[in-house]
Amino acid sequence: MIVSKNKINLINYLVALVILVLIYILFESVSTYSSSGSDFAGVEKFSSEQELRNYLQESAEFVSFGYLSPSEIPTNMRTLAMSQDISYEKSAPGETAEPKRVSETNVQVLGIDEPDIVKTNGKEIYFSPGSWGYKGYWRYYEDTRKTKIINAFPPEDLENLAEIDKTGELLLHKNILVVFSKDKIYGYDISSPENPDKKWVIELNSSFVSARLYDGKIYLITKNWINQYTSYPIIPLTYKGNPISVEYYKIYHPVNKIPVDVIYHGFSIDPISGKIKNSISFIGTSSGSVVYMSNNAIYVTYFYYKDLIELINNFLNEKCKDLVPLNVIEDINRLRNYELSDQAKMVEIKIIFERYMSSLGREEQRKLENEFLNRMKDYMKEHVRELEKTGIIKINLDLEVEASAEIPGKPLNQFSLDEFDNHLRVATTLGNSLSQNANDLYILDGNLKIVGKIKDYGLQERIYSVRFVGDKGYIVTFKQIDPFFVIDLSDPKNPEIKGKLKIPGYSSYLHPIEEDKILGIGKEESKVKISLFDVSSPENPKEISKYFLQEYWSDILNTHHAFLLDKKHKIFFLPGRSDGYVFSYENYEIKLEKVIIDTNARRAIYLDDYLYIIGDNKISVLDENTWEKVNELEF
């Protein structure tokens, strides 16, 4: 009998629904799954190179499928911005005038700096511009210019001092400017800013993931793609011509088998000399990777699917005995015990169903297809947490593994993690349109054991932004409207949603301007929207002010580094497509205070009471007391 097209659809739908994908849709991202059905068992180092290769061989045999990720998600912000106005007071000026107020990069945790395209020490501005270009249909960022060193204070002395012929994100430690430039990291002595002196270079033989500067050390995370044919040792870095090698016995791996495609490396680096102090390596997946750092530890996450073969068997046994003959189910059950790869088992499942479907008429095929799809969707609503997992590795600041865990779902970004009072809070989203989106919040203790959780808020929606402030959490989910959740986290074992506000649009960046006032920046329809939320009554959050900017994009929707808050003057800055915007929130009302046009505005800083709007074309300096322009420097 000829196999009908409807029968082929059912076979494809069977596999697709079980793994939460439709194989006829072009998905945006790819993921894999693990066949380990046991509870999470932690991590350990490989004992031999052969053990490592066997692990990778088994990983390569896992079935790989697309992961349904809705295209409407607008942003993948890298980190969570901190809750305080980031600045520091300098001592009274001596012979050389120096500002008393100096803003710093908007970072996640106070005192832990993050790379960005602008840094200042209160005297000079270091700016590493670049340009967007197109290659075919792909938009890419190209560093085509030089890093500029600009005399910034006092503003009347604004001038170019020097340039460095390398560009990239920057860190500044004492008199060392660190430039993360494509496949190299450079350290420049800028004691004499007119004559920057290259002191050290680290060559990257791996891909940059993230970096932090804390307590006089740079913490660097990179990754290498690996498979069963990878040669060892791996050499992720080279310093002064000396390779930094990673042998098999230095590599951690999850005890349970999971699909792996990358090896992560962590390094602590002396920014003065560039010397590598400590290192750590562990394998994971490239999907859902998030790096979050607190004052106590570094957390790295990765996402994967678990045990699809078992899920298929359980579904057939629990839900389909009245739809499919018992001998078909038994044939599939027997596959569990066969010495076959998961890929081979999936092929066998298709063959078994093809054989059965070929015995049915077209009407029976159509009936079975519809019934099967509806039952699978219901089943996945109940079992999605058994399938979608995020692994978490906790690393102390000496770069040693302290703990590991897995939780259901996938964090949006680093923003979704926060450590407070020796507890880690993680917000995740599960499922998709096939299994009904749901969102969870997990609270883990210092050993990464789950002690509290909230499940199933924002059903049929996905997380768009998260903000943790002390013992409170603020989460925005979105589908057609923007539910803004206020969560009480004061008791880690019993977190509780206290209030919820539904408004049009969404906020993809949240920033507390006061203890009970939260600023949200996102979009409504096609316009950038700014909202101010009053959370003084957690049970009854309110949107007390809003403003629609006639822009369809701001870089704040991509990175929190583009945001600046000046609490003294009650203003904040955000860039548009080319212009810079300064807003006031005096009396808790959002007002547009100043527009700087034709600058290709990227960032803003303040030195004393002067606001510096930094763009690709020029720097404009405004007096924050009068909003008059006091100087300008064109590039």
C-alpha positions in Angstrom: 0.0 0.0 0.0 1.3 3.5 -0.9 2.1 5.6 2.2 -0.2 8.7 2.1 0.9 12.2 2.6 -1.4 12.4 5.7 0.4 9.5 7.2 3.8 11.2 6.7 2.4 14.3 8.4 1.4 12.2 11.4 4.8 10.7 11.7 6.4 14.1 11.5 4.0 15.6 14.0 4.6 12.8 16.4 8.3 13.6 16.6 7.9 17.3 16.4 5.3 17.6 19.1 7.3 15.5 21.5 10.3 17.8 21.1 8.2 20.9 21.1 8.8 21.8 17.4 6.9 21.7 14.2 9.3 20.5 11.5 7.6 22.6 8.8 8.4 25.9 10.5 11.7 27.7 10.1 12.9 28.1 13.7 15.2 30.7 15.0 17.5 28.7 17.2 18.7 25.1 17.6 19.1 23.0 20.6 19.6 19.3 21.6 18.4 17.0 24.3 19.8 14.4 26.7 18.8 10.8 27.2 19.6 10.9 30.9 16.4 10.3 32.9 17.9 10.3 36.4 18.0 13.2 38.9 20.8 15.7 38.5 24.0 14.3 40.0 26.4 17.2 39.9 29.7 17.6 38.1 33.1 16.0 38.2 36.4 16.0 36.3 37.2 13.5 33.5 39.5 10.7 34.7 40.9 10.0 31.2 41.0 11.3 27.7 39.1 8.2 26.5 36.3 9.0 29.0 36.1 12.5 27.6 35.9 11.2 24.0 33.3 8.6 24.9 31.2 11.3 26.6 31.4 13.5 23.4 30.6 10.5 21.2 27.5 9.7 23.1 26.6 13.4 23.1 26.9 13.4 19.3 24.4 10.6 19.0 21.6 12.6 20.7 18.9 13.8 18.4 19.1 17.5 17.5 16.0 19.5 16.8 14.9 23.1 16.4 13.8 24.9 19.5 10.7 27.0 19.1 11.6 30.5 20.2 9.0 33.2 19.4 10.3 35.8 16.9 8.4 38.6 18.8 11.0 38.7 21.6 12.7 42.0 21.0 15.9 41.9 22.9 18.5 39.6 24.5 20.0 42.0 27.0 23.2 40.7 28.4 23.0 41.7 32.0 20.9 43.3 34.7 21.5 46.9 35.5 22.1 47.7 39.1 19.6 49.5 41.4 21.8 52.4 42.4 23.0 55.6 40.8 26.5 54.6 39.8 29.0 57.3 40.6 31.7 58.1 43.1 32.9 61.2 44.9 36.5 62.3 44.5 38.4 64.2 47.1 38.6 68.0 46.8 40.7 69.2 43.9 44.3 70.0 44.5 46.6 71.7 42.0 44.8 69.9 39.1 41.1 70.4 38.9 39.2 67.2 39.1 35.5 66.6 39.3 33.9 65.6 42.6 31.2 63.6 40.9 32.1 61.0 38.3 29.6 58.5 36.8 30.6 55.0 36.0 29.3 52.4 33.6 25.8 51.2 34.4 26.6 47.7 35.7 24.8 44.8 37.3 26.5 44.7 40.8 28.0 47.7 42.5 31.8 47.5 42.4 31.9 44.8 39.6 32.8 46.6 36.4 31.7 45.4 32.9 33.3 46.0 29.5 31.7 48.8 27.5 32.6 51.2 24.7 33.0 54.2 27.0 35.1 54.5 30.2 36.2 57.6 32.2 38.5 58.2 35.1 37.1 61.7 35.7 39.8 63.4 33.7 39.8 61.6 30.3 37.1 59.8 28.3 38.1 56.6 26.5 35.7 55.9 23.6 35.8 53.0 21.2 33.3 53.6 18.4 32.3 51.3 15.6 29.8 51.2 12.8 27.0 49.0 11.6 27.1 47.5 8.2 25.3 45.0 6.0 26.6 41.9 4.3 23.8 40.4 2.2 20.9 40.2 4.6 23.1 40.1 7.7 23.6 43.1 9.9 27.0 43.1 11.6 29.0 45.4 13.8 32.5 46.4 12.5 35.2 48.2 14.4 36.4 50.5 11.8 37.8 53.3 13.9 40.4 53.9 16.6 39.9 54.1 20.3 39.9 57.8 21.2 41.5 59.3 24.3 39.8 62.7 25.1 40.7 65.3 27.7 37.3 65.8 29.3 37.6 67.9 32.4 37.2 70.8 32.8 34.8 70.9 29.8 36.4 74.1 28.3 39.5 72.0 27.8 37.7 69.3 25.8 40.1 68.0 23.1 41.5 64.9 21.5 44.7 63.7 23.1 45.6 60.5 21.3 44.2 57.4 19.6 44.8 53.7 19.9 44.7 51.7 16.7 42.6 48.9 18.4 38.9 49.0 19.1 36.5 47.0 21.2 34.9 47.0 24.6 37.0 48.5 27.3 37.8 48.1 31.0 39.8 50.7 33.0 41.9 49.7 36.1 44.1 52.3 37.6 46.4 53.4 34.8 45.7 50.4 32.5 43.1 50.5 29.7 42.1 47.0 28.6 40.7 46.6 25.1 38.8 43.5 24.1 39.5 43.6 20.4 38.2 40.6 18.3 40.7 37.8 18.8 43.0 39.7 21.2 43.0 41.5 24.5 45.3 44.4 24.9 46.6 46.2 28.0 47.7 49.8 27.6 49.5 52.0 30.1 47.7 55.4 30.0 49.7 57.1 32.7 50.5 59.6 30.0 47.2 59.7 28.1 48.9 61.6 25.2 51.2 58.6 24.7 49.4 55.3 25.5 51.9 52.4 25.8 51.0 48.8 24.9 52.1 46.7 27.9 50.7 43.2 27.2 48.6 41.1 24.7 46.6 38.0 25.2 45.7 36.1 22.1 42.3 34.4 22.1 42.1 31.0 20.5 38.5 30.8 21.8 35.4 32.9 21.6 34.8 35.7 24.1 31.7 35.1 26.2 31.9 37.7 29.0 34.2 39.5 31.4 34.2 41.4 34.7 36.6 43.5 36.7 36.5 43.0 40.4 38.9 43.4 43.3 41.8 44.1 41.0 41.3 41.1 38.8 39.7 40.6 35.4 37.4 37.5 35.3 37.2 36.3 31.7 34.8 33.6 30.3 35.5 32.1 26.8 34.4 29.0 25.0 35.6 26.5 22.4 33.4 24.4 20.2 34.2 20.7 20.7 33.3 17.2 19.4 34.6 13.7 19.7 37.4 14.6 17.2 38.8 17.6 19.1 42.5 17.4 19.8 43.9 17.8 23.3 45.2 19.7 25.0 42.9 22.7 24.1 44.7 26.0 24.0 42.1 28.8 24.6 44.7 31.6 25.3 48.2 32.5 24.5 50.1 35.0 26.7 53.5 36.3 25.7 53.9 33.5 23.2 53.2 30.9 25.9 50.1 28.7 25.3 47.7 28.3 28.2 46.7 24.6 27.7 43.7 22.7 29.1 44.2 18.9 29.5 41.4 16.5 29.8 41.8 16.0 33.6 41.2 19.8 34.1 37.7 19.6 32.5 34.5 19.3 34.5 31.5 17.6 33.1 27.9 16.9 34.3 27.8 13.4 35.8 24.5 12.8 34.0 24.9 12.7 30.2 23.7 15.8 28.5 24.3 17.1 24.9 27.4 19.2 24.8 29.0 21.2 22.0 31.3 23.7 23.8 33.9 23.8 26.6 33.8 26.9 28.8 36.9 28.4 30.2 37.2 30.8 33.1 40.3 32.8 33.8 41.4 35.4 36.4 43.9 37.9 34.9 46.1 40.6 36.4 45.1 43.7 34.5 48.5 45.4 35.3 50.7 42.6 33.7 48.2 40.5 31.8 49.3 37.4 33.7 46.9 34.5 34.0 46.4 33.7 37.6 43.8 30.9 37.9 41.6 29.0 35.4 38.8 26.5 35.2 37.1 24.6 32.3 33.9 22.7 32.0 31.7 21.4 29.2 28.2 22.4 28.4 25.8 23.5 25.6 26.0 26.7 23.6 22.3 27.3 24.0 20.9 29.6 26.7 24.4 30.5 28.0 24.2 33.2 30.7 27.1 34.5 32.9 26.2 36.3 36.1 28.7 37.5 38.7 28.0 38.5 42.4 30.5 39.6 45.0 30.9 35.9 46.0 30.7 33.8 42.9 30.3 33.4 39.1 27.3 31.6 37.8 27.3 30.1 34.3 24.1 28.5 32.8 23.3 26.4 29.7 20.1 25.0 28.4 19.2 21.5 27.1 16.4 19.0 26.6 16.1 15.8 28.6 15.1 12.3 27.6 12.8 12.5 24.7 12.7 8.8 24.0 11.3 8.2 27.5 8.8 11.0 27.0 7.6 9.3 23.8 7.2 6.0 25.6 5.4 7.5 28.5 3.0 9.4 26.3 2.1 6.4 24.3 1.5 4.2 27.4 -0.4 6.8 29.3 -2.5 8.5 26.6 -2.7 6.4 23.4 -3.6 2.8 24.3 -7.1 3.5 22.8 -5.6 5.0 19.7 -2.7 2.8 18.7 -2.6 -1.0 18.8 -0.9 -2.6 21.8 1.7 -4.3 19.6 2.8 -0.9 18.2 3.3 0.5 21.7 5.1 -2.7 22.8 7.5 -2.5 19.8 8.4 1.1 20.8 8.8 0.2 24.5 11.3 -2.5 23.6 13.5 0.1 21.9 14.5 1.3 25.4 16.6 -1.8 26.0 18.3 -1.9 22.6 22.0 -0.9 22.3 21.2 1.9 19.9 21.9 5.6 19.8 19.0 7.9 20.4 19.1 8.9 16.7 18.7 5.2 15.7 15.9 4.8 18.2 14.1 7.8 16.7 14.4 6.3 13.2 13.0 3.0 14.5 10.0 4.9 16.0 9.3 6.4 12.6 9.6 3.1 10.9 7.2 1.4 13.4 4.6 4.2 12.9 5.0 4.2 9.1 4.3 0.4 9.1 1.1 1.0 11.2 -0.1 4.0 9.2 0.3 2.2 5.9 -2.4 -0.2 7.1 -5.0 2.6 7.6 -7.2 4.3 5.1 -7.0 8.1 4.6 -10.0 8.9 6.8 -8.6 6.8 9.6 -5.2 8.6 9.2 -6.8 12.0 9.4 -8.9 11.1 12.5 -5.8 9.6 14.2 -3.7 12.6 13.3 -6.1 15.2 14.9 -6.7 13.1 18.0 -3.0 12.5 18.5 -2.1 16.2 18.2 -4.6 17.3 20.7 -3.6 14.7 23.3 0.1 15.5 22.8 -0.5 19.2 23.4 -2.4 18.4 26.7 0.4 16.0 27.7 3.1 18.5 27.1 1.4 21.1 29.3 1.7 18.6 32.2 5.2 17.4 31.5 7.2 20.3 30.0 9.3 20.7 33.2 10.6 17.2 32.7 11.9 18.1 29.3 13.4 21.7 29.4 16.3 22.1 31.7 18.9 24.7 32.6 22.2 23.6 34.1 23.9 26.0 36.6 27.5 26.0 37.6 28.6 28.0 40.6 32.3 29.0 40.6 34.0 30.8 43.5 36.4 33.7 42.9 39.4 31.3 43.1 37.8 29.6 40.1 36.8 26.4 41.8 33.5 24.7 41.3 31.4 25.1 44.5 28.1 23.7 43.4 25.9 22.7 40.4 22.3 22.2 39.7 19.6 22.0 37.1 16.2 23.7 37.1 13.3 23.6 34.7 13.0 26.2 31.9 15.3 28.7 30.3 16.5 32.1 31.6 16.1 35.1 29.2 19.5 36.5 30.1 21.8 37.3 33.0 19.1 39.7 34.1 17.2 36.6 35.2 19.7 35.7 37.9 20.5 37.5 41.1 22.2 36.5 44.4 20.9 38.0 47.6 21.5 36.9 51.2 23.3 33.7 50.1 20.4 32.7 47.9 20.3 32.6 44.1 17.0 33.7 42.4 16.4 32.6 38.8 13.4 33.4 36.6 12.7 31.0 33.7 10.3 30.5 30.8 9.1 27.1 29.7 7.3 25.8 26.6 5.9 27.5 23.6 2.7 27.8 21.6 2.5 23.9 21.5 2.8 23.3 25.2 1.5 26.7 26.6 4.1 29.1 27.8 4.6 29.2 31.5 7.1 31.1 33.8 8.7 30.0 37.0 10.8 31.5 39.7 13.3 29.4 41.7 15.2 30.3 44.8 18.3 28.2 45.5 20.5 28.1 48.6 24.3 28.4 48.7 24.6 24.7 47.6 22.2 25.3 44.7 19.4 23.3 46.3 15.9 24.6 45.5 14.3 26.0 48.7 11.4 28.0 47.2 9.6 28.5 43.9 6.7 30.1 42.2 5.2 28.3 39.2 2.9 29.1 36.3 2.6 32.9 36.4 2.1 34.7 33.1 0.6 31.7 31.4 0.7 31.8 27.6 3.3 34.6 27.8 7.1 34.8 28.0 9.4 36.8 30.3 10.6 40.0 28.7 12.5 41.5 31.7 13.4 40.8 35.3 14.7 43.1 38.0 15.6 42.0 41.5 16.0 44.7 44.2 16.9 43.3 47.6 14.0 41.1 48.8 11.7 42.2 46.0 11.5 41.0 42.4 9.9 42.6 39.4 9.1 40.6 36.3 7.5 41.6 33.0 5.9 39.0 30.8 4.3 39.8 27.4 2.1 38.5 24.7 -0.5 41.2 23.9 -0.3 43.2 27.1 2.4 43.8 29.7 1.8 42.1 33.1 4.2 43.7 35.6 4.6 41.4 38.6 5.7 42.4 42.1 7.1 39.5 44.0 7.9 39.3 47.7 11.2 37.3 48.2 11.7 38.1 51.9 11.1 34.5 52.8 13.2 32.4 50.4 11.2 29.3 51.2 7.8 31.0 50.5 8.2 33.6 47.7 4.9 35.2 46.8 3.4 37.3 44.0 2.0 40.3 45.8 0.6 42.4 42.9 0.2 42.5 39.2 -0.4 45.4 36.7 -1.6 44.9 33.1 -0.8 47.6 30.6 -0.3 47.8 26.9 3.1 47.2 25.5 6.1 45.8 27.4 9.2 46.8 29.3 12.4 45.1 28.4 14.6 47.0 30.8 13.8 47.8 34.4 15.7 50.3 36.6 14.9 51.3 40.1 15.2 55.1 40.5 14.1 54.9 44.2 13.3 52.1 46.5 9.6 52.1 45.5 9.8 53.6 42.0 10.8 51.5 39.0 11.5 52.8 35.5 10.6 50.6 32.6 11.9 51.1 29.0 10.4 49.0 26.2 8.0 49.4 23.3 4.3 49.8 22.6 3.4 49.0 19.1 6.3 50.5 17.1 7.4 53.2 19.5 9.8 53.3 22.4 7.8 53.6 25.6 9.1 54.8 29.0 7.0 54.0 32.1 7.4 54.9 35.7 5.9 52.4 38.2 5.0 53.1 41.8 5.5 49.9 43.8 5.1 51.5 47.3 2.0 49.3 47.7 3.2 45.9 46.3 -0.3 44.6 46.2 -1.3 47.5 43.9 1.5 48.6 41.6 0.6 51.6 39.4 1.9 53.2 36.2 2.1 56.8 37.4 3.8 58.3 34.3 4.6 57.3 30.7 6.2 58.8 27.6 6.2 57.7 24.0 9.4 58.5 22.2 9.1 59.0 18.4 11.7 56.4 17.9 11.3 52.7 17.1 14.6 51.7 18.8 17.0 52.5 21.6 20.2 50.8 22.3 18.9 50.4 25.9 16.7 47.6 24.5 19.9 45.8 23.6 22.3 46.7 26.5 21.8 48.4 29.8 25.2 50.1 29.4 23.5 52.7 27.2 21.5 54.0 30.2 22.6 56.7 32.6 20.9 57.9 35.7 21.8 61.1 37.6 19.9 61.1 40.8 21.2 64.5 41.9 19.5 66.2 39.0 16.7 63.6 38.7 17.4 62.9 35.0 18.2 59.9 32.9 19.7 59.5 29.4 18.9 57.2 26.5 20.0 57.1 22.9 17.7 56.9 19.9 18.6 55.9 16.4 20.9 58.9 16.0 19.9 61.5 18.6 20.4 61.6 22.4 17.5 62.2 24.8 17.7 63.5 28.3 14.5 63.0 30.5 13.6 64.4 33.8 11.6 62.5 36.4 11.1 65.4 38.8 7.9 64.9 40.9 7.7 61.5 39.4 6.6 62.8 36.0 8.6 61.8 32.9 9.4 64.9 30.8 11.7 65.3 27.8 14.3 67.8 29.0 16.8 68.0 26.1 17.5 66.5 22.7 21.0 66.4 21.2 20.6 65.8 17.4 23.0 64.6 14.7 25.5 62.9 17.0 24.8 59.2 16.5 24.5 59.3 20.3 25.8 56.1 22.0 26.5 56.9 25.7 26.4 59.6 28.3 28.5 60.3 31.4 28.5 63.1 34.0 31.5 64.8 35.6 30.3 67.2 38.4 27.3 68.9 37.0 28.2 68.5 33.3 26.6 65.9 31.1 28.7 64.6 28.2 26.7 63.1 25.3 29.1 60.8 23.4 28.3 60.0 19.8 30.1 58.6 16.8 30.4 62.1 15.3 31.0 64.3 18.3 30.8 64.9 22.1 28.4 67.6 23.4 28.7 68.9 26.9 25.7 70.3 28.7 25.4 72.2 32.0 22.9 70.3 34.0 21.8 73.3 35.9 20.8 75.3 32.8 20.8 72.7 30.0 22.9 75.1 28.0 25.6 73.6 25.7 29.0 74.6 27.1 31.3 72.9 24.6 31.5 70.5 21.7 34.1 68.3 20.1 33.7 66.9 16.6 35.5 63.7 15.5 
